[in-house]
Amino acid sequence: MMRRYSRIVTAIWAVTSFVLMTSCREEEDPAGIAVFNVRDYGASGEKTQNCQVAIQRAIDVCSKAGGGMVYVPPGQYSTGQLNLKSHVRLYIEAGATIFGSRDANSWGRSRGAIVYGEKLENVTIEGRGTLDGQAEHKWLPYTQKSDSMIQYRIDALKSGNVEGMPFAKWTLPVYNMILLKDCNDVRVTGITLVNSPVWNVHFLRCERVVVDGVYVYSSLTEGVNSDGINPNCCRDVRISNCTIVTGDDCISLKSKGNDGISRPCENVTITNCRLTSASSAVKIGDEIAEPIRGVLIDNCVISDSHRGFAFMIIDGGVVSDVVISNLTIECKRYDWFWWGQGDAFYFMVGKRNANSPLGTFRDVVIKDVVAHCKGSSIIAGHQERSLEGISFENVKMYMTEDPNAYFKEAVNGIECRYVKDLKLQDFEVVWGTPASEKWRSALYCEDVRELVLDGFVGRQAGDESQVPAVVLKNVEGANIRGCRAAEGTGEFLHLSGDKTKDIHLFENDLSKAKRACVKDGNVEVTL
């Protein structure tokens, strides 16, 4: 009898919950949370209606009541910018889609967002519903594009056959899906974001941010500048269990406020995510004014990406204390106008212009990775500012060519220049098919100091050619131990350059190489 009574009570509670969630105004759900249903404020759920005023009124009333849940039931809702308020949970139900209006009059003069907030506390955007940006793009002639990072490609196109080589560009109006500035205690969970005109989620100077179980999709061919999640000048950020498929960087860490106010970006974890990008799955840098530090990226799958990781400093600044581990990476080539070449890892220190200061990377650990690549991984500092303390551990890299790529740029498996304290431990490069006639060495190091090569396995591209498996040029101080020449190696190690010195080899198995070590000039080697 008691069991039957319990079932009746449970049923009554469930019906009551449904009624409260779908029809009440300023009522409470069973957990004691005030619920504000947007239908009660004039939103019809028909896409043809601009419901911006109705949803905003629900948010405003919820805020004035001290907070609670703004509930968006199943339906289609078109809107311009919605201004979120402190202590408000915007709950987008499964079957509900909020569309960003393509009417420029809905957005004002400056770029906004479907959901916007500034100087807020304790805000949540959640549910199983969708934000749809309804992005529109057009293709322009390549001659209208200027880009210092790929200017050499543009120049090459000008001198050759350029038919069918346009580039994509967004059309107006331009807005983010979510833009939160100077907010604390932020949660974005469960929702789906599709077709954003530009960045999907932008956090600027926010603290204690959680993004969990979010799905992001933008066109991989047209979605230029539609980054997935960009924490900028943020602290204490957790991004987990997300799937991001987008036509620009999936996750990009920055520390340069676009309003002139910059702060460090620090204490960031990215875990258990699946990432696909026509640019970089994860980018750290590019826009840096303050340090980026304390970053952990773990247990992620990167597939069908133009790049795995891009670490770029072109405005000065420091990136440090980064650990990247437990990854599978699969790269492919996308359109010619994307930076990169199907590479797993890319480090670059440079200058955006002649007046830009030099920055640096230091203390970066990358371990437990399997990568399938189309392009060379580049680890390059600047001749005036070396990278410091870069470590690779337990990495296996497979190289294959894309025969349809317009630009074939890969030369070596991994290239290192202007690096101090570089470690490659248990690193293997495997050449696959189809192959490229440009391929040369598995590892090329130039102007490197304090190198540790421990357990490296590889050979040259091609069969027993005159190209070495490993090239060390102007390398000062190297311990080479436990390395193994793969089957078919011609020359394993080649040493050259007037600065090359203090090279130590011990406990290596180079028996499968025709020539274990060849040195130019007066290079001295300790065996």
N, C-alpha and C positions, 0 to 999 in steps of 0.2 A: 504493500500500500504506500509506504514512504517513497519507494523508488518511482511509482507512478506519479505521486504528487510532485517529486523533484522534476520529472520530465515536463509536467504541466507548467511549473514555474519557469523552467528554462525556455519553453516555447513562448510564454507570455513576455519574458524579458527580451527575446529575440525580436518579436513583433514590435514591441515598444521601441527598441533601438532603431529599427528600420524607420518607423514613423518619425522619430525625433530627427534622424539624420536627413530625411527627405522633405519634411514639410514644416518643421518648427521654426519659429523666429525667436531668437534670444532665449532658447531653451537650453537644457543641459542634457548631455548624453549620460549613460550610466556611470561613466568615470568622473562625472562632475564638471565636464568641460562645456562651456557655453558654445553653442553651435549657431552659426549665422549662414543660412542657406541663400545662395545668390538668387535663386528663383523668387524668394520672398521680397527681393529688392528690384525686381523688374527684368531679370535676365530670362529670356524665353527658351534658350537652348537651341535656337535656330541660327544657323551660320549667317544668314542674310542680315540679322540684327547686329548693330554695333552695341555691345553690352558693356562698354567701358564704364559708363556712369553707374550702371547697376552694380557691377562687381566692386567698383571703388567705394560705393556707398556701404556695401556689406563690410569691406575692410575697415572703413572709417568708424562705423558703428561698433564693430568688434573691438577696435582699439579704445574707443571712449568707454567701453564697458570694462576695461581692464585687461582685455585679451581673451583669447579663445580660438575656436576653429571657424574659418570661413570655408564653407563646404560648397564644392562645385559638383553637382550631380551629373550623371550621364547626359550628353548633349553636345552641341557645337556652339562655341562662343567666340565671336570676333571682337577684337579690342585693340586699342592703342596701349600706351603705357599705363600699367597699374602700379601705384605707389604703395608698397608694403609698409606696415607699421610694426612697432615693437610689440612683442608678446602675441603675435598673430601667427597661427598655423594655417597656411593656405593648403587645403586638402583637395586634390583633383582626383575625382573618383575614376575607377576603371570605366571606360566608355565615354569619358569626357575629354574633349579636345578644345584647348584655347588657341585660337588662330591669331597671329599677329597681322594686323591690318596692312594691306599694301597701299592704303590711302595715305599719302604724305601728310595730309592735314591732321592725322591722328597722332603725330609724333612731335610736332613743334620744330624748332630750328636745330636743336642739337641731337646727336645720336642718343637714343634712350634704350629701353628694354621692355619686353613684355612684362616682366616683373622687375621692378626697380626699388632699391632701398638705400637710404643714406643715414648714417649715425643711428643705427637701430640696435636693439638688444633682444636676444632670445626670439629668433624668427625661424620658421620652418616652411619649406615648400616640399610637399610630400604627396603620396598617393600612387595609384597605378594608371593615372591619366597621362595626357600628352600636351606638350606645348609645340605648336607647329608654326615656324617662322615664314612659311610660304615663300622661301627665297626665290628670286629670279636672277638669272645670269645671262650674259651675252658674250659672244666671242669676238675679239678684236684682232686686227692685224698685228703681228709681232712687232712691226715698226713703231707702234705706239707704246711699247714697253721699254722701260729703262731700269736696270737692276745691276748694281755693282757686283753682286755675288755671282751672277751668270752672264755678265756683259760679254765675255769671250764667246759664249754660245750665240748671243744676239749678233755679234759681229760676224761669226761664222755663217749664220743664216743669211746675212746680207750679201755674202759673196757666193752663195750657192743657190740651190733650188729651194725656194721657200713655200712652194705650193702646199696647202694643207697644214701650215704650221702656225695657226693663230694661238692666242692665249685667252683664258677665261677671265671675266670681270663681273662683279656684282652690279646690280642696278638699284636705283633708289626706290623707296626709302631704305635706309640701313639702320638696323637696331640689333641689340643683343637679345638673347632669350632671357637671361638672368644677369643683372648687374647690381652688385651690392658693394657699397663703399663705406668704409669706416664702421663696420658692423661687428658685433661680438656675439658669440654663441649662436652659430648658424648651422642649420641642418637642411640638406637637400637629399631626399631619399625616395627611391622607388620609381620616380617619374621617367617619362620618355621625352626626349627633345629631338625634333627632326626639322630639317630644312632651314637652318638658321642663316640669315643673310651674312652675318659676320660671326664673331666669337659667340659660342653658345653660352658659356658660363664665365663670368669675369668677377673675381673677388679682388677688390682693391683695398689694401690696408685693413683687412679683416682678421679677427683672432678667434681661435677655437671654432674651427670650421670642420664639419663632417659631411662628406658626400658618399653615399652608400647605395649600391644597387641601381644606379642610374644608367639608362641606355641613351646614347647620343648617336644620331645619324645625320650626315650631310653628304652630298654627292662627292664621290671620289674623283670625278673628272671636272666638275664645275665649282665645287665648294671652296673657292679660294678665300683665304682669311677666315674660314669657319672653324677656328680652333675649338677643341672640345671643352676643356676646363683649364682656365688660366688663373692660378693664384699669383697675385702681383703685390709685393710688399706685405705679404701675409705671414702670420705666426700661428703655429699649432694647427696644422691642416692634416686631415686624414681623408684620403680618397681610396675607397675599397669596393671590390665586387662590382665594378662598372664594366660595361661594354661600350667602347667608343669606336665608331667607324666614321671618319670624316676626311674632307678634302683639304685639311691643313693639319697642324700639329694636334695630336690627341690631348696631351697635357703639356703645358708650357709654364715653367717657373720664371718669374721676372721680379725685378726689384727697382723699377723705374716708373714712378707714377706719371701718367699722361697728363696730370693736372699740375705738375711741377713739385709735388710733395712725395718724396721717396723715403722708403724705410727698408730695412733688411727683410728678406724672405727666409724664414728659418723654421726648423722643427716640422718637416713635412714627411709624411709617409704615404706611399702609393703601393697598395697590395692587392693581390688576387684580381687583377684586371685583364681584360682581353682588348687589345688595341690594334686598329688598322688605320693607316694614314697615307695620304698621297704626298705628305711631306715627312714629318718626324713623329714617331710614336710618342717619344718624350723629348722635349727640348728644355735645356737649362741654359738660360742666358739670352743673348741677342739684345735684350733691353735691360741693362743693369746699371744702376747708379749706387746701390748699397750692396753689402754682402748677401750672398745666397749660401746658406750653410745648414748643416744638420738635416740631410736628406737621405731617406731610406726608400729604395724601390725593390720590391721582393715578390717573387711568386707570380709573375705575369707572363702572358702569352702575347707575343707580337706577331701578327701574320699579315701578309700581303701589304707590307709597308714600304714606302719609298726609302725610308731610313728607319733604323732602330732608335738610336740615341744621337742627338746633336747637342754638343756642348759648345756654345759660342759666346765669346766676349769681344764686342766691337765698340763698346762705349766706356771701357774701363770697368773697375770693380773686381771683386774676388769671389770665386766659388770654391768652397772647401767642405771637407767632412761629408763626403757622399759615398754611400754604399749601395751597389746594385747587384742583386743576386737572384739565382734560381729563375732563369729565363729561357724561353725558346723564342728565337727570332727568325722570321722568314721575310726576306726582302724581295721586292720586284721593282721594275722601272715603271714610272708613270710619265706624264707629259714632260716635254723638254724644259718647261719654264719652272719646274720645281727644283729647288736647291737639292744637291746631293745626287747620288748615282746608284742607289740600291745598296748602300753601305750599312753595316751593323752599328759602327761607332765612328763618331766624327768629333774631334776636338780642334778648336781653332781659336787663337788669340790674334786679333788684328785691330784695325782702326776703321770706323765708319767713314771718317774723313780725316784730312791732314791734322786737324786740331783735336782729334779724339785721344784721350789718355789710354795707356795700355793697362790691361787687367791681367789676371792670372787665375789658373786652376791649381789647386793643390789638395793632396790627400783624398784621392778618389780610388775606391776599390771596386772592381768588377769581377764577379766570380760565379762559377757554376752556370755556364751559358753554352747552349748549342745554337749556332747561327748559320743560316743559309743565305748567302749574299750574292749580289750582282756586281758590287763595287768594292773598291779598296777601303778598308778602315783607316782613317787618317788621324794620327795623334800628333798635332803640330802646335807648338808654341810660336813665339815670335823671336826673331834674332836678338831683340833687345829684352825679351822677357820669356824665360823658359817656363814650361809647365813643371810642376814639382810634385813628386810623390804619387805617380800613377801606377796602379797595380792591377794586373790581370791574373786570375787564378782559375784553373780548370775550365778552359775555354776551348771549344772545338768549332772551327770555322770551315764551312764548305763554300767553295767558290764556283759559280757557273756564270756563263755569259747569257745575255738577252740578245739574240740575233736581230730583233726588231728595234732595238734602241737606236735612236737617231745619233746620239753621242755615245761613243764607247771610250770611257775614261779610265777604267780600272787598269792598273799596271801591276802592283804588288798586292799580296794578301793583306798585309798591314804595314803602314808606313809611319815612321816616328822621326820627328825633327824637333830640335830645340826642346829637349826634355831633360830634366834632372831627376835622378832617383826613379828610374823606370824598372818595373819588375814584370816579367812574363813567366809565370810558373804553370807547368802542365798545359801548355798552349799548343794546339795542333791546327795546321792548315792543310786542307785536302782540296786538290784541284779536281773539278768535275767536268762534265760535258753538258752543253756545247762549250767549247773553249774559245778564247780570244787570242788573236795573233799579237796583242799588246802585252799579254801577261808575262811576268818575269819571275821575281823572287817571292818566296813565302813571307819573308820579313826583310824590311829595309830600314836601317837606322842611320841617321846622319845628324851630327852635332848633338850627340847624346852624352850625358855624363852620369856615371854611377848606374850602370846597367846590370841587372841580374836576369840571366836567361837560364831558367831551371826547368828541365823536362820538356824542352821545345821539340816538336816533331814536325817534319815537313821536308819538302824538296822543291826544286825549281818547277815552274810550269813547263810542260813539254818533256820530252824524253832525253835525258842526259845531255842537254844543251850546254853551252858555255856559260849560261846564266847561273849564278850561285843560288842555293836555297836561302842563305842568310847573308846579307851584306851589312857590314859595319864600316861606316865612313866617318872619320873624325869623331870617333867614340873614345872618351877618356874614362877609363876604369870600368872593366866589365868582368863579371864572373860568369862563365859559361860551363854549366855542369848538368849532368844527367840528360843530355840532349841525344836525340836519335835521328839518324838519317833514314828517311823513308825509302822503300824499294824504288829503284830507278833514279836515285840521286847521282848527279854528275859531280858537281862541286858543292860541298855543304856550306862552307864558311869562307867568305872573302873579306879581307881586311885591307883598308886603304885610307889615305888621307894623312897629311902631315901631323895632325893632332892626335891620331890614334895611338894610345899607349895604355900600359897597365892592363893588358888583356890576359886573363887566366882561364885555362881550360883544364877540367878534370872530371873524371868518371863519366865520360861521354861514350856512346856507342855509335861510331861513325863508320862501322865496317861495311855498310851497304853503299857508301859513297865511293866513287872512283877517286876523288880527291877530297881528303878530309878538310884541309885548310890551305888556302892560298893567300899570300900577303904581298902587298906592293911596297917597294921602297925599304925603309929601315924599321918597319913595324916590328916590335918585339912581342913574342907570345910566351907565356909561362905555362908549361904543361905539367 
